[in-house]
Amino acid sequence: MLATRSLARIAARTAILFAALAITLVALPGAGTAQTVIDEWASAKLPPPPTLKQAKADAEKTVLLIMDMTNQTCTEKRRPRCVAAIPKVQKLLALARKDGVMVMFSVAGGNAKDGKDVVKELAPQNGETVLPPLGPDKFIGSKLQETLKDKGITTIIAIGTQAQTSVLHTAGEAALRGFNVIVPVDGATADDVFPELYTAWHLSTAARIAPKVTLTRMDMISF
């Protein structure tokens, strides 16, 4: 009888110890529960960079879309990486115009829709479309798709700032709508390198988007 009671007490104490241990483990950071990405942020490893490819576009079926590179957004004080990209964009713009490529601009919300706010080095010429002030996805709230389809455009070269807003959302949406998309990474600028890196990674890996996107450099584009 005494042996039975002793065994019962031992079992009860063991159960209490296991319960206490379980509570302790749950209370420890990362123990018993999955950590969030915020907890693991510092341990994240960057994936290998995507490969840049030569991009040959049919001039008659291509539009060069330059997004939100305005006097308000593309300045040394606010976004020096955008300013540094201007000479390369200017060179590609000249090549596109020479070869008869359709050119379009967008301006950030609140800026003049006549194109006067576009940085002077890239100023729209007569006949070039300036989309009205829009959000990050230039297809929303505009007739961009209808305009491009009417012109027989099948390829969009997406350039602009910020990379993680205008370029990412417009290029991604264009791919989902069936367009071929060319994104020169040196023409997709942001406040810092990480948003540009993330944009390139997303466009080159996202399902249904990546197969329609060619990552390149501006000097690797030809018509």
Secondary structure, 3 states (H helix, E strand, C coil): CHHHHHHHHHHHHHHHHHHHHHHHHHHCCCCCCCCCCCCCHHHCCCCCCCCCCCEECCHHHEEEEEECCECCCCCCCCCHHHHHHHHHHHHHHHHHHHCCCEEEEEEECCCCCCCCCECHHHCCCCCCEEEEEECCCCCCCCCHHHHHHHCCCCEEEEEEECHHHHHHHHHHHHHHCCCEEEEEHHHEECCCHHHHHHHHHHHHHCCCCHHHEEEECHHHEEC
